Amino acid sequence: MHTESARNTPLNQNVKVSDNQKRRLLIVDDDDCIRTMLVNIFAETGYAVTPAINGTNAIELLLQSTAPELSFGVVLTDVMLGDVSGLEVTRKARSLSVHPEVILMTGNASLETALAAMRIGAFDYLLKPVGLPELLERVKAAFVRRAERMRQMHEAAAWRRVSSAMTQLPVVQPTPLPPVTEQATPEQPEEPDRFFQVGSLRIDSRRQEVWFQSRQVHVTPIEHIILLCLAETPGQFISYSDIARRTHRIELDDRESYSLLRTHVRNLRRKFDERYLVSMRSVGYMLDEPDGTAVTDNSEDDDF
């Protein structure tokens, strides 16, 4: 029996997790043989596994690992643990500020237990014996769910910080324009440092104007600043936080800055040749004229 939320979670048939993507998994079972078997299976699959001998031990480990970089992504626990039930472990896990997804397993299913599992927010409720492919798939799906939830949390935190900073910015009063006279104003010579040219892309540093292949491209103020920031050092990657410091005048870490910038960069790529805007995951963005040989990572939906 599965919870409704778990049934709606897409499964990834490739359950192998690469070494550089290890995720922390807490396995709770008071049966030494079952616990050891599960630990070995998931460790061989690529997860960073921590065993807990009972519910009390599991709660202790959860409370000791509350920092985001140390927290467990998923808890796989039996319901009947002898001391503290798997339901109580689930309640404690879900009460943490950065909480894991919890998968409950039981050999003595009841409607009451299943309903209780759903009420307290368990990701899934599995009946023993569970086939190994199904168990691997459900754990993988739980990690996918948590990764999406963490991404949304980071984006929300970044927007809250930006909103707070924007409310503290001073209000700039516009400077009134001088009255128009009939005397003709002589045309000013073009300023040599006013325009940035990267291949077929031309950016006006004084006015919010951009051209691509001599065609004017409409850009927003944020998009214009992003292009200017990157055009100052074409061919070099600029970190997410350095760009966000220019666009939003706020100090953010790279993860928060990436969440803030990626929609603007995605929109820019739709307005001219997307190969000009190069991204490197967890590093930053670069503006460069494409030569057809560079290998880049420009996926719009990549996680940080």
C-alpha positions, -999 to 999 in steps of 0.1 A, spaced: 0 0 0 14 34 -10 4 69 0 -12 91 -26 18 115 -27 42 86 -33 21 72 -62 23 105 -79 61 108 -77 78 98 -110 102 69 -107 137 69 -122 144 34 -135 182 40 -132 186 35 -94 224 36 -94 237 67 -76 272 79 -87 300 84 -62 299 122 -65 261 122 -58 261 101 -25 231 109 -4 226 103 33 202 74 42 193 64 77 182 27 80 163 18 111 155 -18 121 159 -37 154 165 -70 135 203 -73 131 201 -95 100 176 -73 82 194 -41 91 228 -54 80 214 -67 47 197 -33 39 228 -14 49 250 -35 25 225 -33 -4 222 5 -2 259 11 4 267 -10 -27 242 10 -47 261 42 -38 243 57 -8 260 70 23 242 48 48 239 51 86 223 23 106 202 27 137 195 -3 159 161 10 172 138 40 173 156 57 202 189 54 184 173 68 152 160 98 169 194 105 185 211 103 151 184 127 136 189 152 163 227 150 159 225 157 122 204 188 118 228 209 99 218 210 62 251 195 50 249 167 75 211 160 75 197 127 63 178 129 30 157 98 36 149 76 66 139 39 58 124 24 90 104 -5 102 72 3 120 76 -22 148 109 -14 166 103 -25 201 111 7 220 100 37 199 78 29 169 86 39 134 56 63 135 72 82 163 105 83 144 86 97 115 70 124 137 104 134 151 120 135 117 92 156 102 95 181 130 130 190 120 135 223 102 153 205 74 135 172 75 140 140 55 115 120 36 105 89 56 96 54 42 79 30 66 79 -8 62 58 -33 81 49 -70 80 17 -64 100 -2 -39 80 -34 -23 93 -57 4 80 -51 24 112 -13 23 108 -15 32 71 -38 62 78 -15 73 107 15 72 83 -2 94 58 -14 119 85 21 124 98 36 129 64 53 96 55 66 95 19 56 59 15 42 29 34 55 -5 22 43 -40 30 69 -67 37 82 -86 19 92 -58 -4 109 -67 -37 144 -52 -41 137 -33 -73 106 -16 -58 125 -7 -26 154 8 -46 130 28 -67 110 41 -38 142 53 -20 154 69 -52 120 87 -56 121 99 -20 155 115 -27 141 132 -58 112 146 -38 135 160 -12 159 175 -37 130 194 -53 118 205 -19 153 218 -9 156 236 -42 123 254 -36 134 263 0 166 279 -14 148 299 -40 122 311 -14 150 321 10 168 340 -18 137 359 -27 130 368 9 165 383 13 161 402 -19 127 416 -9 141 426 25 170 444 9 149 461 -17 127 477 10 158 492 26 170 509 -6 167 547 -7 141 562 -30 159 580 -59 140 611 -71 143 616 -108 163 646 -120 141 670 -140 151 675 -176 162 709 -187 137 728 -208 138 722 -246 151 751 -266 148 757 -303 186 758 -306 198 726 -322 222 706 -300 252 695 -319 255 657 -322 278 642 -297 306 619 -309 302 583 -299 319 574 -267 346 548 -273 339 528 -241 301 530 -243 295 498 -263 305 462 -257 308 440 -287 310 402 -284 307 386 -318 273 397 -333 261 409 -299 264 447 -292 255 461 -257 250 498 -249 264 504 -214 247 538 -211 212 529 -223 192 497 -219 197 487 -255 211 455 -270 215 444 -307 221 410 -321 231 408 -358 221 445 -361 186 437 -348 175 454 -316 167 430 -288 143 440 -260 158 432 -226 147 439 -190 169 460 -166 181 429 -149 189 412 -182 208 443 -193 230 443 -162 237 406 -165 249 411 -201 270 441 -191 286 422 -162 295 393 -185 306 415 -214 332 433 -193 353 400 -193 341 380 -223 354 344 -223 357 343 -186 332 327 -161 317 351 -135 304 336 -103 267 336 -96 272 357 -64 293 383 -83 265 387 -109 238 389 -83 257 416 -64 256 437 -96 219 429 -105 203 431 -71 229 449 -49 227 422 -23 251 396 -8 240 361 -15 258 328 -16 263 311 -50 233 287 -45 209 315 -37 223 337 -65 219 308 -90 182 305 -79 178 342 -84 195 345 -118 186 313 -137 151 325 -149 166 358 -163 194 338 -181 169 314 -195 149 343 -209 180 359 -224 188 327 -242 155 328 -259 162 363 -273 194 356 -293 217 327 -300 217 308 -268 253 296 -273 266 331 -264 255 325 -228 276 297 -214 270 281 -180 291 259 -159 272 242 -131 281 254 -96 306 279 -111 288 307 -130 280 322 -164 302 334 -193 295 355 -224 315 344 -254 312 342 -292 304 305 -301 330 288 -322 312 255 -325 340 236 -305 332 245 -268 315 219 -247 291 237 -224 264 228 -199 234 250 -208 206 229 -195 179 252 -182 166 228 -155 199 217 -140 201 218 -102 229 239 -87 
